[in-house]
Amino acid sequence: MVPDIDPRELTAVRPLDGPRIRLVPMGPEHFEAVWSGLADAETLRLTGTRTEFTEAAVREHLARIRTAPDRADWAILESSTGRYLGEIVLNELDDENASMNTRIALLPGVPGRGYGTEAMTVVLDHAFTSIRLHRVQLDVYAFNPRALRSYEKAGFVVEGRQRDTLFWDGEWTDSILMSVLSTDPRPTFR
């Protein structure tokens, strides 16, 4: 029997805390930080983002996501300073199968310090205990081994390799499909 997810946790996203970070609902007040991340070439490459965003489109997106019934978006803040580090999202709700996708994007200079792994661990705790999901999945490009290691530290397991999913800078690259189940062993902050 598929567990009943708690949709209130998606339409009323709440702050979540880790040892060094605080996740707060993403919204219009994060525009400047989000906009700066969208201008960083390396961030766009690591996420495979080719879209050229307009300020108006980004502002509209940030205004509507807080009450979206099929996703939860958080800004990742450093607890001690309140500095914006990036964003993390649960999206693509499949409520019939208690499953969602996740993605994370950190600002330049943030990767490699463990903030991403901590944010992912906090979100997985929330996904499995509060939303009551059974599965969370993601894709990571093969040219991003640091992210792959971070996801493995958070409990994700490689399920397979999807060949030639992204054509970037004149080369094809694969993506790695990963998931974690509510029944899998993984680190937790609870």
Secondary structure, DSSP 8 states (H G I E B T S, - for coil): ------THHHHS---EE-SSEEEEE--GGGHHHHHHHTT-HHHHHHHT------HHHHHHHHHHGGG-TT-EEEEEEETTT--EEEEEEEEEEEGGGTEEEEEEEE-TT-TTSSHHHHHHHHHHHHHHHTS--SEEEEEEETT-HHHHHHHHHHT-EEEEEEEEEEEETTEEEEEEEEEEETTS------
